């Protein structure tokens, strides 16, 4: 890697630091913002005032915010995310047990949404007046107005309950069982994300079609697959990568709904459960995980766009 590219990557990493600092501050403030007293929850409903005060001192909640922030950051660097108020299990172990289902869901959702959105975008951009394009556009309009949980319920009703082909919920134990159990959740989250990806992709392709170099290529007789492969897709890739990153970040939040719908033991379901039971340390840790995931996705997309776009200046 050249020195210019190294400086570019270093500059992007430096830009991430203020965002990461703000995220950590929000995570620390969650205990103050969430309803209920964390010390009271941990001490129990029958605890005395003195016992609650002792728990508050043990948690450091009686300290100023900047000292709480520093203590949380220090523990984080040491790999200590704390323990669950409900079970006493280390939060790192909870994340390790549940991250697999969420990663499977996100990967499956990205594959489904990309595989369906790419041909739809090409159809809408290259043949906008065809019957197939009109049907596709109307289908996208209907699909974009359907909430993910409704899509999941319909898919479960048609592909699982009536036919028995696929499991309705659960995660399975073996690789084959997990693969089958992720079909419906992946279809659900992928179909929910696909309309925006297809429409935005079609818009990017239309802009490329109107560019001078494409007009010149057409005048030289370049049409069909050579035109699409050499001139359209190549120049439409940078905005497509940016949009895909936005969709991947949105899938993190969609995973919360889909995991609840299909009973998947993922991070989203754990976040909902922890928030409902006032398990503040788990809520803090999972908020940090989701936030860092979004930051990482945007950073990788930024670097990928810089590599794909020949107009990038490596300074």
N, C-alpha and C positions, 0 to 999 in steps of 0.2 A: 504494500500500500504506500502511495506517495506521501510526501510530507504535507502537501496541500489537503489530501483527504484525511490524514490524521488530525490536522488542525480543524477541519470541518466537523469531524466526529467529536473532538474535544469541545468545540464550541457548543454543539448540541447538548452534550452532557452537562456543561455548565448551565445552560438554560433550563435544564430539568431540575436543578438543585432548588431554586425558589419554590417551584411547584411542589416538590417533594416535602420541603419544609412546611409549606402551608397545609399539606395533607396531614402531616404528623401533628401539627397544632390542632387541626380539626378533630383528629382522633382522640387527642388528650382532652379536648373540650367536650367530647361526647358525654362523659360522665356528668358534666354540669348541665348539659342541654337535655338529656333524656329525662323523662318523668320518673319520679321515684328517687329514693336515697340509696346509692350503692352500699353504703355502710349498713343501713337498716336491712337491706335485702340479704347481705352476707351474714349479718348477726342473727337474723331470724325474727319472726313476729313477736316472740316472747322475750326478746332481749331488753335489758334495762337501758336507761339513758347512758349510764357509765360504760356498759359493754359496747353500745353503738359508738360512743366517743372513742373507745379504745380501738375498735375496728377502723374508724376513720383515721386515727393516727397511724395504724399499721399500714393502711393503704396510701398514706401520704396525702389524703384529701384535705387535710388542714394546712397544707403548705401552699405558698403562692403558685400561680399557674406556671411560671417559668421554671420553678424547681420541679414541679410535676412533669413538665416537658422534658427536662434534663434527665430525670430518673427513668422515664419511659424510654427515652433515646438510648440511655446507657444499657438498660435491660435488653433492648432490641438488638443492639450491637453484639451483646453476649449471647443472642439467640433465645432469650427468655421472653416469651409472649404472655406469661402468666398462666393461671389455672382457671378452669371453669368454676363459677360459683355453684352450679348445680351438682356437678359430679366430682370436682376436685381433680379431674384429669388434665394434664398439661395441654394447653391449647395447640401446641405444635403437633401433638399426637392426633388431636381432633382434625386438624387441617390435613395431616398426612392420610388419615383414613377416608376423608370425604373429598379430597381434591380430585381423585381419579374419576369419579362420576361426572364432575363438572367439566373436566378436560375432555372427556369423551363427548359430552354434549356439545361443547363449543366447537370441537373439531368436526363433528358430524353436521352441526348447523352450518358451518362455513362451507363445507363440501356441498351440501344440498343447495344452499342459497346461491353459491357461485355457479354450480352446474346448471341450475335453472335460469339464473339471471343472464348469463352470457349469451345463450342463443336467443333469449327474448329481446335483449338489447340490440343484437345484430338484426333481428327481424324488424323491430320498430324503426331502426335507423336506415336500413337499406331498402325496405319495402313497406313504407309507412301507409300506403294506400291499398295494400292487399287485404283480402278477406281475413287471412290468418293474422295479420298485424292488428286488425280491428278487434278480432276475437281476443287476441292476447292483451290488448290495451284495456278492454272491458273486464277481462278476468283479473288483471292487476288492480283495477279500480275496486272491484269487489273484495279482493284478497287484502288490500291495504286497510280496509275498514273492519276486518275481522280480528278480534283480540286473540292473542296466542292461546289462552285457555280454551276458547271456543273451538279453534282449529284442532287443538289436541283432543277435545272431547269428540268431535266429529270423526277424526281419524281413528280414535279408539273404538268408536261405535261401528265403523265400517270395516276396518282391517283387523280388529282384534275380537270384539264381542260377537260379531255375527259369523266370522269365519274361523276364529281360533288360530289364525296363522301366527300372530305375534302376541307376546305378553302385554298386558295392560299396564303393569307397573313393576317395580323392583329393578334390581341391577344385576342379578345373577352372580354366579361364582366363577365359572369357567370363561374362557375367552369367547367361545361360541355363544354361551348364554348372554353374556354382556353385549355382544354384537347384536343379537336379536332384540334384546331389551332396549337398545338405543335407537332402533329404527324409527319408532313412532315419535319419541322426543326430538330426534334430529330432524325429522320431516316437519314437525310442528314449529320448531324455532327457525328452521330454514325457510319454510313457506311464509312465516311472519316477516322475515327480513328481506325476502326476495323482491317484492314490488319496488321498494325504494332503490335497491341496487340496480334493478333492470331499467327503471326510468332514468336514473342518473347516468347510467352507462350509455343508454341510448342518446341522451343529451350530449355527452362527451363525443360520441361517435359522429353526431350531426355536425358538431363544431369542426371536427377533423375533416369531414366530407367537404365542408365549405372552404377549407384552407387552399391556398394557391398550389401547393405541391401536389395535392390530390387532383385538382383540376388539370394540372399539367400532365399527371400520370394518365388520367382518363383520355386526354387529347392524344396521347401517344399510343392509345389502344390497350392500356393495361386495365383489365376488368376482372371480375370474379375473385377467386381465391388469391391470386397474386396481389391484387389491389388490397384486399382485406388483410392479408398476412404482412405485406411489406410496408404498407402506408397507413392503414387504419389502426390496427391493433397496436402496432409499435408506438404510434404517437398518442394513442388513447390510454396507454398503460399507466402513466404517472397519475392522472386524476382517478383512474380506476383503483389504484393501490390506496390512494388517500381515502376514497369512499369505502373501500373494503375495511380499512382500519376503523373508520367510524362505525361500520356495521359490526365489526368484531367487538368493539367497546359496548355497543348496544346489546349484543348477545349476552354479555355478562349480566346485565340487568334482566334480560328476558329469561335467563337461566333460572332466576329466582321463581318466576311464575311457572315455568315448565317443570321444574323439579317438584314443585308442590303438586302440580296436576298429575304427574305420573309416579309420585312417591319415590323419587330418586334420592339416595343418601348423599347429596352434594353440598357444596358450600352455601349455595343459595337457600336451600331448605334449612340448613343449620342456622343461617343468619336470621331467618324468620322465627325459628323456634327460640333462639337466644333472645331476640328482641321481645318476644311475647312473655318470656319468663324472667326478664330483667337481668339477664346474664351479661353484665356490662363488659367484663374482660373479653368474652368471645365476640361481642358486637364490635368492640374496638379493633380486635385483631382482624376480623373478617372485613371490616371497612377498610383497613389498611391494605389488605391483600387485594381487594377489588380495585382500590384506588391505584395501587402500584401496577396492577395489571393494565389499567387504562393508560397510565403514563408510559409503560413499556411498549404497548401496542403503537401508540402515537410516535414514540421515538423510532421504533423500527420502520414504521411507514415513512417517516421523514427521511431516514437514511436510504430506504429503498427508492423513493421518488428521486432523490438526488443522484442515485446511481443510474436510474433509468432515463432521466431527462438529460439529453446531451447539452442543454443550455446552462446546466449547473456550472458555476465557477467555484473551483475548489480553493477557497481562500480562508 
